Amino acid sequence: MMLMLLMSFIMMTIANIFMLISLLISKKSFLDREKCSPFECGFDPKSLARIPFSLHFFLITMIFLIFDVEIALIFPIIPTFYLVNFLSWFKISFFFILMLLLGIYHEWNQNMLNWSN
């Protein structure tokens, strides 16, 4: 028990020494304050919060989330090929891919994939 407490104390002391050294040798200045501030969707965090929001940022985010989740849903389809019969696997996979293709066609048709609009 005493050995564990001693080892914990030594590890915390070493960690604190490394953090202190990092603070002492870091190159922070007042001019780097802008680099360290958060940047969220084109908003300046030091300005008013009630400025108009670009709808295009929101729509691009939704497209990204939809297709990001789609990749996570496609991965389990491949190993299930050997677990179920081919016809049901094909119907489910075809329907899933068809829905994604219809979604991307609709986004293309609405000019959502063009950043210049």
C-alpha positions, 0 to 999 in steps of 0.5 A: 500500500505504501509503495503504491502511494509512493509511486503515485506521488512520484508520477504526479510529481513528474507530471507536474514538473513536465507541465511546469517546464512546458509553461516556462519554455512555451512561446506564448505572446499577446499576438498569438491570442487570435490563434488560440481563440475558437473558430466556429463556422466562420463566426468571430467569437469576440463579435455579437452573437446575433449576426446572420448565419450562413445556411450553406454552412448548415446544409453542408454540415447536414450532408456530411453527417448523413454520408458519414453515418452512411459509411458506418451503416455500410460496414455491417452489410458486408459481413452479413453477406454470409449470414443471410440468404443472398436475395434478402441481403441483396434487397436490403443492400440495394434499397439502402444504396438506392436511398443514398443515391436518390439523396445525392441526386436530390442534393445535386438537383437542388445545387447544394453541392455547389459552394459558389451559390 
